[in-house]
Amino acid sequence: MSGLAPPTSAGSGAVHVRTLDLKVLRDIRHLKGQMAAVTLLVVCGVAVFIMLRSMYGYLREAQADYYAEYRFGEVFAHAVRAPDAVHERIARIEGVERVETRVVRDVLLDVPGLAEPATGRLVSLPDSDQGEPTLNRIHLESGHLPEAGRRDQIVVSAAFAEANQLRVGDSFAAVLGGRRESLRIVGTARAPEFIYEVSGVGTVFPDNRRFGAMWMSRSALAAAFEMEGAFNDVVVTLTPNAVERAVLADIDAVLDPWGGTGAYGRDRHLSHEFVDSEIAETEITASFFPGLFLLVTAFLLHTTLVRLVRMEREQIGLMKAFGYRARTIAVHYVKLALVPVVLGSLLGSLLGGWLAVRMAGLYASLFQFPQAEFVLDWGVVGIGWVIALGTGIAGALAAARRVVRLAPAVAMAPPAPPRVRHGRLERVPGWSRLGSAGRNVVRNVTRTGWR
């Protein structure tokens, strides 16, 4: 091995670092194809980890903040028509913290630009003199709330307005209580119960052009559907020690005479269920896909360095004879492995951050989070680096550990040939007809099955 200088002090074990570092550069140039492949795998693994793990944290935090700020309900129930006096009976149920009763109806819409009717879900808001709703509040993005008793004024969801190019002041027709009436948009809004805005009738994906949430004053909506002094929708939040199952049973008992359809918890709310499922899937994929890339990275590094170590077995023996410690030799191969890993981690971090920003924009268009800005979590980036570096070190040490333990004289000697035995396949009739190339392929596959 020309150019290899011995340690400056063989007794102390100090190493001529520059010589081994130059060897790292030569090895990288010699193995540039394999090193490029390792770098690409690390880029993919780190980028996917940062992107998906960042999305999990972003979605979970945005969801929790949105629910808390706008007081998203924990229990929901529907009835055909219940008198307002039932409100107090529900409020007295043990475990109930707050109750909001509403009028909710789906109506057909004649929206300009649509060939077929759209569907709007009208939700009542307290009249202007009664203040804002205590639960399932809305985030007003433009305009103002409807005036009390005005059946021609509505607030529409921002996604519906954007999909149909509607603005404050525009109008469209709707069928209210069997009568065609004109509705004028006085505002646009978002709401926690319509993060994932679907009608729930045989639909899985949002169609914001043909379905949208809308809000009207309670007195106007009740008059349109003959619901004065009554409600058909209930939203409830629970006390910290409440037993949800018991609360649901009590609410069902109260609403049963009024056509109750069965109370249910937040986990069965359509919008929340879709959002929570997406977040859970993101958490799973954030572990699986990066792990797959980095597992292949470790395997490729191990395979590459095993071949290199075998070729340099005699050189390793010479280094030991010159006084290089086994630890120093192992560190040398770790450095070689870390070059593509560090480069891949750097590029993967940049790519992962860019992809995370892009994906946050996609989620913002799919889920109606108001003002949920994405900020890259540097802790996630750090974890990605630690995992990638650990993978590279493990692959390098696994390849070098056997040879660096050998004595110099043994290391400089050629390795003993492996023991070869006839396998079961070689006793199968017709084995000789495969030819030498075919037999070698089968032997390599069967004898190194894990590889």
ZADOLO-407537 format. One record per residue (C-alpha): residue number from 1; x, y, z. Coordinates in steps of 0.05 Angstrom, whole numbers, plus 32768, in hexadecimal, padded with zeros to 4 digits. Last residue first. Layout:
N
NUM / X / Y / Z
...
// end
This chain:
451
451 / 7DC1 / 7F25 / 8016
450 / 7D95 / 7EFA / 8043
449 / 7D97 / 7EC1 / 8010
448 / 7DE2 / 7EBF / 8009
447 / 7DEB / 7E74 / 7FFC
446 / 7DA9 / 7E6C / 7FD6
445 / 7DB1 / 7EA8 / 7FA9
444 / 7DFB / 7E9E / 7F9B
443 / 7DF1 / 7E54 / 7F8C
442 / 7DB6 / 7E62 / 7F5C
441 / 7DDF / 7E95 / 7F35
440 / 7E1B / 7E68 / 7F32
439 / 7DF1 / 7E2E / 7F17
438 / 7DD4 / 7E5B / 7EE1
437 / 7E19 / 7E71 / 7ECA
436 / 7E35 / 7E2A / 7ECB
435 / 7DFC / 7E0C / 7EA3
434 / 7DB5 / 7E00 / 7EBB
433 / 7DB5 / 7DB9 / 7E9E
432 / 7DE1 / 7D9F / 7ED7
431 / 7DA8 / 7DA8 / 7F09
430 / 7D78 / 7D7D / 7EE0
429 / 7D68 / 7D4E / 7F19
428 / 7D6D / 7D72 / 7F5D
427 / 7DAD / 7D63 / 7F83
426 / 7DC9 / 7DA8 / 7F78
425 / 7D8A / 7DC5 / 7F95
424 / 7D98 / 7DA4 / 7FD8
423 / 7DD9 / 7DC9 / 7FDF
422 / 7E1F / 7DAF / 7FD3
421 / 7E4F / 7DCB / 8005
420 / 7E81 / 7E02 / 7FFF
419 / 7EAF / 7E18 / 8038
418 / 7EC9 / 7E5E / 802C
417 / 7F11 / 7E67 / 8014
416 / 7F3F / 7E7F / 804B
415 / 7F4F / 7EC9 / 8045
414 / 7F92 / 7EDD / 8027
413 / 7FC8 / 7EEA / 805B
412 / 7FD6 / 7F32 / 806E
411 / 7F9D / 7F31 / 80A1
410 / 7FB9 / 7EF3 / 80C2
409 / 7FFF / 7F11 / 80CA
408 / 7FE2 / 7F53 / 80E4
407 / 7FB4 / 7F32 / 8117
406 / 7F6B / 7F34 / 8106
405 / 7F3A / 7F61 / 812B
404 / 7F3A / 7F96 / 80F4
403 / 7F22 / 7F61 / 80C3
402 / 7EE2 / 7F4C / 80E7
401 / 7ECB / 7F91 / 80FD
400 / 7ED2 / 7FB4 / 80BA
399 / 7E90 / 7FA4 / 8098
398 / 7E64 / 7FA9 / 80D5
397 / 7E88 / 7FE9 / 80E9
396 / 7E78 / 800A / 80A6
395 / 7E2E / 7FF7 / 80A4
394 / 7E24 / 800C / 80EC
393 / 7E48 / 804E / 80E1
392 / 7E1D / 805E / 80A4
391 / 7DDC / 804C / 80C6
390 / 7DEE / 8075 / 8104
389 / 7DFE / 80B0 / 80D8
388 / 7DBA / 80AB / 80B5
387 / 7D93 / 80A3 / 80F6
386 / 7DB8 / 80DD / 8117
385 / 7DAE / 810A / 80DB
384 / 7D63 / 80FB / 80D8
383 / 7D5E / 8109 / 8123
382 / 7D80 / 814C / 8119
381 / 7D50 / 815F / 80E0
380 / 7D15 / 814D / 810D
379 / 7D32 / 8179 / 8144
378 / 7D38 / 81B0 / 8111
377 / 7CED / 81B3 / 810B
376 / 7CDD / 81D9 / 80CB
375 / 7CA7 / 820D / 80D5
374 / 7C65 / 8205 / 80AF
373 / 7C31 / 823C / 80B8
372 / 7BEC / 8229 / 80CE
371 / 7BC5 / 8269 / 80C0
370 / 7B82 / 8246 / 80BD
369 / 7B84 / 81FA / 80B5
368 / 7B52 / 81E4 / 8080
367 / 7B70 / 81A2 / 806B
366 / 7B7C / 8194 / 8021
365 / 7B9A / 81D7 / 800C
364 / 7BC4 / 81DC / 804C
363 / 7BD8 / 8194 / 8042
362 / 7BF5 / 81A4 / 7FFE
361 / 7C19 / 81E1 / 8019
360 / 7C37 / 81B7 / 8052
359 / 7C4E / 8186 / 801C
358 / 7C75 / 81BD / 7FF9
357 / 7C95 / 81D5 / 8039
356 / 7CA6 / 818D / 804D
355 / 7CC4 / 8180 / 8007
354 / 7CF2 / 81BC / 800E
353 / 7D08 / 81A6 / 8054
352 / 7D13 / 815F / 803C
351 / 7D3D / 8175 / 8001
350 / 7D6A / 81A0 / 802B
349 / 7D70 / 816B / 8061
348 / 7D7C / 8135 / 802D
347 / 7DB5 / 815D / 800E
346 / 7DD7 / 8162 / 8052
345 / 7DC7 / 811B / 8065
344 / 7DE0 / 8101 / 8022
343 / 7E23 / 8126 / 802A
342 / 7E29 / 810C / 8072
341 / 7E19 / 80C5 / 805C
340 / 7E44 / 80C7 / 801E
339 / 7E82 / 80DB / 8048
338 / 7E6D / 80B3 / 8085
337 / 7E7E / 8070 / 8066
336 / 7EC7 / 8083 / 8058
335 / 7ECD / 80A1 / 809D
334 / 7EB3 / 8060 / 80BB
333 / 7EE7 / 803B / 8093
332 / 7F1F / 8065 / 80B2
331 / 7F00 / 8060 / 80F6
330 / 7F06 / 8014 / 80F1
329 / 7F50 / 801B / 80E0
328 / 7F5C / 8049 / 811B
327 / 7F37 / 801A / 814A
326 / 7F61 / 7FDF / 8132
325 / 7FA0 / 8007 / 8144
324 / 7FD3 / 801B / 8110
323 / 8018 / 8002 / 8124
322 / 803B / 7FF6 / 80E1
321 / 8028 / 7FAD / 80E4
320 / 7FDF / 7FC1 / 80EE
319 / 7FE3 / 7FEB / 80B0
318 / 8003 / 7FB2 / 808B
317 / 7FCB / 7F82 / 809F
316 / 7F98 / 7FB5 / 8088
315 / 7FBD / 7FB9 / 8046
314 / 7FB8 / 7F6D / 803F
313 / 7F6D / 7F6E / 804C
312 / 7F63 / 7FA8 / 801B
311 / 7F3A / 7F80 / 7FE9
310 / 7F11 / 7F60 / 8021
309 / 7F07 / 7FA4 / 8042
308 / 7EEE / 7FC1 / 8000
307 / 7EBD / 7F88 / 7FF4
306 / 7EA3 / 7F8E / 803B
305 / 7EA0 / 7FD9 / 8032
304 / 7E72 / 7FD6 / 7FF7
303 / 7E44 / 7FA1 / 8015
302 / 7E3F / 7FC6 / 8058
301 / 7E32 / 8008 / 8036
300 / 7DFC / 7FE9 / 800B
299 / 7DDB / 7FC6 / 8046
298 / 7DDD / 8005 / 8071
297 / 7DBF / 802E / 8038
296 / 7D89 / 7FF9 / 802C
295 / 7D76 / 8000 / 8075
294 / 7D78 / 804C / 806D
293 / 7D46 / 804B / 8034
292 / 7D17 / 801B / 8057
291 / 7D1B / 8041 / 8099
290 / 7D0A / 8081 / 8074
289 / 7CCC / 805E / 8058
288 / 7CB3 / 803D / 8098
287 / 7CBC / 8071 / 80CE
286 / 7C9D / 80AF / 80AE
285 / 7C6C / 807F / 808C
284 / 7C4D / 806E / 80D0
283 / 7C48 / 80B6 / 80E9
282 / 7C2B / 80CD / 80A6
281 / 7BF7 / 8096 / 80AB
280 / 7BE2 / 80AF / 80F0
279 / 7BDD / 80F6 / 80D7
278 / 7BB1 / 80E1 / 809C
277 / 7B84 / 80B8 / 80CA
276 / 7B7D / 80F3 / 80F9
275 / 7B69 / 8120 / 80BF
274 / 7B36 / 80EF / 80A3
273 / 7B18 / 80DF / 80E7
272 / 7B16 / 8129 / 80FB
271 / 7AED / 813A / 80BD
270 / 7ABC / 8101 / 80C5
269 / 7AB2 / 8104 / 8111
268 / 7ABA / 80BD / 812A
267 / 7AF7 / 80CB / 8157
266 / 7AD3 / 810A / 816F
265 / 7AA0 / 80E0 / 8193
264 / 7A5B / 80C9 / 817D
263 / 7A13 / 80D6 / 8190
262 / 79DD / 80AC / 816F
261 / 79A7 / 80BF / 813D
260 / 797A / 80E5 / 816D
259 / 7933 / 80EA / 8154
258 / 7917 / 8117 / 818B
257 / 7904 / 80E0 / 81BD
256 / 794B / 80C4 / 81B7
255 / 796D / 8106 / 81C6
254 / 7973 / 8100 / 8211
253 / 7984 / 80B5 / 8211
252 / 79B6 / 80BF / 81DA
251 / 79D7 / 80F6 / 8203
250 / 79DC / 80C8 / 823F
249 / 79FB / 8090 / 8216
248 / 7A2E / 80BF / 81F8
247 / 7A40 / 80DA / 823C
246 / 7A4B / 8094 / 8257
245 / 7A79 / 8081 / 821E
244 / 7AA0 / 80C2 / 8225
243 / 7AB1 / 80B8 / 826E
242 / 7ABF / 80FE / 8287
241 / 7AFC / 810D / 82B3
240 / 7B15 / 814A / 828B
239 / 7ACF / 8166 / 8280
238 / 7AB1 / 815B / 823B
237 / 7AA1 / 8186 / 81FF
236 / 7A5E / 8182 / 81DB
235 / 7A42 / 8192 / 8197
234 / 79F8 / 8186 / 8188
233 / 79D1 / 8188 / 8146
232 / 7986 / 8188 / 8138
231 / 796E / 81C6 / 815C
230 / 792C / 81E5 / 8173
229 / 790B / 8227 / 8187
228 / 78FF / 8239 / 813E
227 / 7911 / 81FD / 8112
226 / 78E0 / 8209 / 80D9
225 / 7916 / 81FF / 80A4
224 / 791F / 8246 / 808B
223 / 790C / 8264 / 80CF
222 / 7943 / 823C / 80F2
221 / 7977 / 8252 / 80BF
220 / 7965 / 829C / 80C8
219 / 7962 / 8299 / 8115
218 / 79A4 / 8273 / 8119
217 / 79CB / 82A2 / 80EB
216 / 79E9 / 827F / 80AF
215 / 7A29 / 8257 / 80A4
214 / 7A41 / 8230 / 8068
213 / 7A6A / 81F0 / 805E
212 / 7A7A / 81DD / 8017
211 / 7A6D / 81A7 / 7FE4
210 / 7A6F / 81A8 / 7F98
209 / 7AAD / 81D2 / 7F8A
208 / 7AD0 / 81BD / 7FC9
207 / 7AD0 / 8174 / 7FB6
206 / 7AF3 / 8155 / 7FF2
205 / 7B07 / 810C / 7FEC
204 / 7AE2 / 80D0 / 800A
203 / 7A9B / 80DA / 7FF3
202 / 7A5F / 80AB / 7FFA
201 / 7A37 / 80DE / 8022
200 / 7A68 / 80FB / 8055
199 / 7A62 / 8141 / 8039
198 / 7AAD / 814C / 8038
197 / 7AD6 / 8187 / 8051
196 / 7B14 / 816D / 8075
195 / 7B21 / 81A6 / 80A5
194 / 7AD5 / 81AE / 80A9
193 / 7AC8 / 81A4 / 80F3
192 / 7B02 / 81D3 / 8104
191 / 7AE2 / 820D / 80DE
190 / 7AF8 / 823A / 80A5
189 / 7AD8 / 827B / 808F
188 / 7AC0 / 82A7 / 8055
187 / 7A92 / 82E3 / 805D
186 / 7A53 / 8307 / 8046
185 / 7A41 / 82D8 / 800D
184 / 79FB / 82E6 / 7FF3
183 / 79C7 / 82AF / 7FF0
182 / 798D / 82B1 / 7FBF
181 / 7950 / 8285 / 7FCF
180 / 792E / 8249 / 7FAF
179 / 78F9 / 822F / 7FDE
178 / 78F1 / 81E7 / 7FF6
177 / 790B / 81F6 / 803C
176 / 7947 / 821B / 8021
175 / 795C / 820A / 7FD9
174 / 7999 / 8234 / 7FC8
173 / 79AB / 8269 / 7F95
172 / 79ED / 828D / 7F8E
171 / 7A09 / 82D1 / 7FA1
170 / 7A4C / 82F5 / 7FA1
169 / 7A59 / 832D / 7FD3
168 / 7A96 / 830C / 7FF4
167 / 7AB8 / 82E4 / 7FBE
166 / 7AAC / 82A4 / 7F97
165 / 7ADE / 8284 / 7F6A
164 / 7ABC / 8240 / 7F6F
163 / 7AF7 / 821B / 7F8F
162 / 7B0A / 8259 / 7FB7
161 / 7AC5 / 8263 / 7FD4
160 / 7ABF / 8219 / 7FE6
159 / 7B03 / 8218 / 8007
158 / 7AF5 / 8258 / 802E
157 / 7AB6 / 823B / 804B
156 / 7A78 / 8266 / 8040
155 / 7A5A / 829C / 806D
154 / 7A11 / 82A9 / 805E
153 / 79E0 / 82E2 / 8055
152 / 799C / 82DC / 8031
151 / 7977 / 82BE / 806C
150 / 7986 / 82FD / 8096
149 / 7968 / 82F0 / 80DB
148 / 79A5 / 8306 / 8102
147 / 79DC / 8323 / 80D5
146 / 7A0D / 82F3 / 80B6
145 / 7A55 / 82F7 / 80CD
144 / 7A87 / 8325 / 80AB
143 / 7AB4 / 8328 / 806E
142 / 7AF5 / 8300 / 8069
141 / 7B1A / 82C9 / 808D
140 / 7AE9 / 82BA / 80C6
139 / 7B02 / 827F / 80EF
138 / 7AC5 / 825A / 8107
137 / 7AB4 / 8242 / 814C
136 / 7AA4 / 81F9 / 8158
135 / 7A8F / 8207 / 81A0
134 / 7A79 / 8245 / 81C6
133 / 7A5A / 8265 / 8189
132 / 7A66 / 82AF / 8182
131 / 7A3A / 82E5 / 81A2
130 / 79EF / 82E5 / 81AF
129 / 79DF / 8328 / 818E
128 / 79FC / 8311 / 814C
127 / 79CF / 82D4 / 8149
126 / 79F1 / 8294 / 815C
125 / 7A0C / 826F / 811E
124 / 79E5 / 8239 / 80FA
123 / 7A06 / 8208 / 80CC
122 / 79F1 / 8201 / 8083
121 / 7A13 / 81C7 / 805F
120 / 7A14 / 81D9 / 8015
119 / 7A0C / 81A9 / 7FDC
118 / 7A1A / 81B9 / 7F93
117 / 79E8 / 81B4 / 7F5A
116 / 7A02 / 819F / 7F15
115 / 7A1F / 81C9 / 7EDC
114 / 7A49 / 81F3 / 7F0B
113 / 7A62 / 8237 / 7EF4
112 / 7A33 / 8260 / 7F20
111 / 7A1E / 8238 / 7F5D
110 / 79D6 / 821E / 7F63
109 / 79D8 / 8200 / 7FA8
108 / 79B3 / 81C5 / 7FC7
107 / 79AC / 81C6 / 8013
106 / 79C8 / 819D / 804D
105 / 79AD / 81B3 / 8091
104 / 79CB / 81C2 / 80D6
103 / 79A7 / 81E6 / 810F
102 / 79D1 / 81ED / 814C
101 / 79D9 / 81DB / 8196
100 / 7A1B / 81E9 / 81BA
99 / 7A29 / 81C7 / 81FC
98 / 7A63 / 81D0 / 822C
97 / 7A83 / 81A6 / 8263
96 / 7A5C / 8164 / 8260
95 / 7A77 / 812E / 828F
94 / 7A36 / 8124 / 82B5
93 / 79FB / 8139 / 828A
92 / 79DE / 817C / 82A1
91 / 79F0 / 819F / 825E
90 / 79C8 / 816A / 8238
89 / 798A / 8179 / 8261
88 / 7995 / 81C4 / 8258
87 / 7997 / 81BE / 820C
86 / 7957 / 8195 / 820D
85 / 7931 / 81D6 / 8218
84 / 7944 / 81EC / 81D2
83 / 7913 / 81BA / 81B5
82 / 792E / 817E / 818E
81 / 7922 / 8172 / 8144
80 / 793D / 8138 / 811B
79 / 7979 / 812C / 8147
78 / 79C5 / 812E / 8140
77 / 79FE / 8123 / 8171
76 / 7A48 / 8136 / 8179
75 / 7A7B / 812C / 81B0
74 / 7AC0 / 814B / 81B6
73 / 7AB2 / 818F / 8198
72 / 7AE5 / 81BE / 8178
71 / 7AF3 / 81FA / 81A3
70 / 7B0F / 822A / 816F
69 / 7B52 / 8235 / 8191
68 / 7B58 / 81EE / 81AC
67 / 7B45 / 81CA / 816C
66 / 7B72 / 81F5 / 8142
65 / 7BAE / 81EE / 8170
64 / 7BA6 / 81A2 / 8173
63 / 7B9F / 819B / 8127
62 / 7BD9 / 81C9 / 8117
61 / 7C05 / 81A3 / 8149
60 / 7BF3 / 815F / 812D
59 / 7BF9 / 8175 / 80E5
58 / 7C3D / 8197 / 80EE
57 / 7C5A / 815F / 8118
56 / 7C46 / 812A / 80E6
55 / 7C5A / 8155 / 80AB
54 / 7CA0 / 815E / 80C9
53 / 7CA6 / 8113 / 80D1
52 / 7C91 / 8109 / 8089
51 / 7CC0 / 813C / 8069
50 / 7CFB / 8131 / 8097
49 / 7CF8 / 80E5 / 8090
48 / 7CEE / 80E9 / 8044
47 / 7D29 / 8117 / 803C
46 / 7D56 / 80EE / 806A
45 / 7D47 / 80AC / 8046
44 / 7D49 / 80C9 / 7FFF
43 / 7D8B / 80EE / 800B
42 / 7DA8 / 80B1 / 802E
41 / 7D96 / 8086 / 7FF2
40 / 7DB5 / 80B8 / 7FC1
39 / 7DF5 / 80BB / 7FEA
38 / 7DFB / 806F / 7FEC
37 / 7DF2 / 806C / 7FA1
36 / 7E27 / 80A2 / 7F96
35 / 7E57 / 807D / 7FC4
34 / 7E4D / 803D / 7F9D
33 / 7E5C / 8060 / 7F5B
32 / 7E97 / 8088 / 7F78
31 / 7EB9 / 804B / 7F94
30 / 7F00 / 805B / 7F7A
29 / 7EF7 / 80A6 / 7F86
28 / 7EDD / 8098 / 7FCB
27 / 7F17 / 8068 / 7FD9
26 / 7F49 / 809D / 7FC3
25 / 7F29 / 80D1 / 7FF1
24 / 7F29 / 80A1 / 802C
23 / 7F72 / 8090 / 801D
22 / 7F83 / 80DA / 8023
21 / 7F62 / 80DA / 8067
20 / 7F8B / 809D / 807B
19 / 7FCC / 80C1 / 8069
18 / 7FB7 / 8103 / 8089
17 / 7FA7 / 80E2 / 80CB
16 / 7FED / 80C7 / 80DA
15 / 7FD4 / 80A2 / 8116
14 / 7FE9 / 80A2 / 815F
13 / 7FEE / 805C / 817D
12 / 801A / 8071 / 81B7
11 / 804F / 803D / 81AA
10 / 804D / 8045 / 815F
9 / 805B / 808F / 8163
8 / 8052 / 80B7 / 8123
7 / 8026 / 8080 / 8108
6 / 8040 / 805E / 80C9
5 / 803A / 807F / 8085
4 / 8014 / 805E / 804D
3 / 802A / 807C / 800B
2 / 802A / 803A / 7FE6
1 / 8000 / 8000 / 8000
// end
